[in-house]
Amino acid sequence: MMKDDAVQKGLMDELLVLEETLVEIYRRLKNDQTEFGIASRKYAAMRDMVTKYLGHSPYEPQANLDGLSPMAKGNDEIDLYGGFRFIYMPIGKAVVSALKESGEPLSLEEIVKWLQTGGVEREDNSLIRAVNAALIKTKGIEKTKGGKYSYKQGDIDPDDIPF
């Protein structure tokens, strides 16, 4: 069976075009990852400055200062407002913030879900272990009779949380 040279050339040309397309997309992806890394670190620094200035997280319910809270924005196309609020935050601080945001006790699984919707990206088992450790080690976190966790506001500075 003889191969048609025109078909073979057409297939090879198409393969080359698709490979070049993939290379270009890969370059853009790497550039976008770099830009995301820079923007997310700037965001985390600004989030921490705003939190320090307000004395609480801008994502807590009482933070809706005349609709200025990021959570008050809303967006019908994408629901990402607040979706990065725990990015680059130590797990202990993130757990405390999640408990404060919720306004009610949360189970371990609910805390993990809360952190994941706030930008914490770890494998489930790793995150569960880290959250469990934070629940045990972080002062001010109490376990309720129902097996859920709450945060009791005290004289604890979240900056003193060891991790």
N, C-alpha and C positions, 0 to 999 in steps of 0.2 A: 504494500500500500504506500503510495507516494504522497508525501505531505505537500500541500499547496504552499508555495513560497509566499504568496500574497497573504494568505491566512496567517501563516506563521509570523510574518512581519507585522501584520496588524495586531496580533495577540501580544507580541513582544513590545510594540509601541505602546499599547494600552497599559501593559504591566509597568513600563517605565513611567508613564504619566501618573499612574496611581502611586507608585513608589515616591515620586517627587512630591505628590500631594501629601502623602504621609509624613515625609521629611519636613515639609513646611508647617504642617499642623503640629508636629512634635516640637519644632522650634517655638511656635507660638505658645504651646502648652507650657514649656519650660519658662518662657518669659512671663506668662500669666502666673505661674506658681511663684516666681520671684516677686512679682508685684503684689500678689496676695500676702506673701510672707512679710513684706515691708508694711503694707497697709494694716495687716492684722496686729503687728507689733505696735504700730502707732496708735491704733484703736485701743489696745490693752492699756497702754500708758495713759491715754486720755480718760478711759473708763476709770482707772485707778485715781487719777487726779480729781475727777468729778465726784467719785465716791468719797474721797477724803474731804473735799470741800463741803459736800452736802451732809456728811456724817453718816451716810447710809448709801446703799446701792441705788443708782438711778432707775433700776428695774424693780425696786420694791413698790408695792401698791401706793404708799404715801408719797412717792416721788413724782406723781403726776402734777407737776407745777404748771398749772394753766395749759395743759396739753403738751408740755415740752418733753415729757418722758418719751424715750424711744419706744416704749411699749404702747403709747397712745397713738402713734402714727398710723399703724395699720396699712395694709397694702393688699388689694384684691388679687394681684397677679402672682406675687410670691409672698409667703409668710415667713420672712427671715428676720424681721425686726426683733432684736433680742436673741437672734440665733447664734450670735458670737459672743454673748455676754460673759462666758466663762473661759474664753480662749486665753491661753497663757496664764491662767489663774491657778495657783496651787490648789490641789484637790480639797484640802481642809477649808480654805477660804470659800471655794465654790460650794461645798456642802453647806456651810453656814449661810451663804447667800441664798441658796436654794430654799433652805428652811425658812429664812426670813421672808423671801418672796412669796412662798406658798401661803403663809399665814396660818397654816394648820400642820399638825404632825404628818410626816410622810414615812412610808415603809422604805426599806433598803432599795427595793426594786423601783419605787416611785422616785427616789432621789437619783438613782442611776439614769432613769428616763429623763428627769428634769435636766440633769447635766448634759446628756446627749443632745437634747433639744436646744441647749445653750452653747453648743460648740465644742464640747469635750469629745475628742476622738481617740478612743482606745478600744481595744478588743473588749467585748462584754465581760469576760471572766477577769481580765486585768482591772477593769474599771470597778467591778463589784468588789474585788479585794481591796483596792485603793480606798473606795468609799467606806467599806467596813472598817478599815484601819483608821480613817479619819473620824468616823463615828465613835470609835473607842478612845482615841487619843486627844480629840479636840475638847477643850474645856467649854462648858456651857451647853453641850449637847446632852440631852436626857432621853432615855428610852421610856416610853409610856407603857401603861399596863397592857395596851393593845398591841404592843410590839412595834410601834412606830416611833419616830424620833422627832424631837422638837428642839428648838434653840432657846435657851433662857438668856435674855439680855443681861449682861452683867458688866463688870469693870474690865472686861477682856477686850483688848485691842486686837482686831483681826490680823494686824501685822505681826502679832506675837505668835501666831499659829506656826508650828515648826515645819510644815510642808505645804 
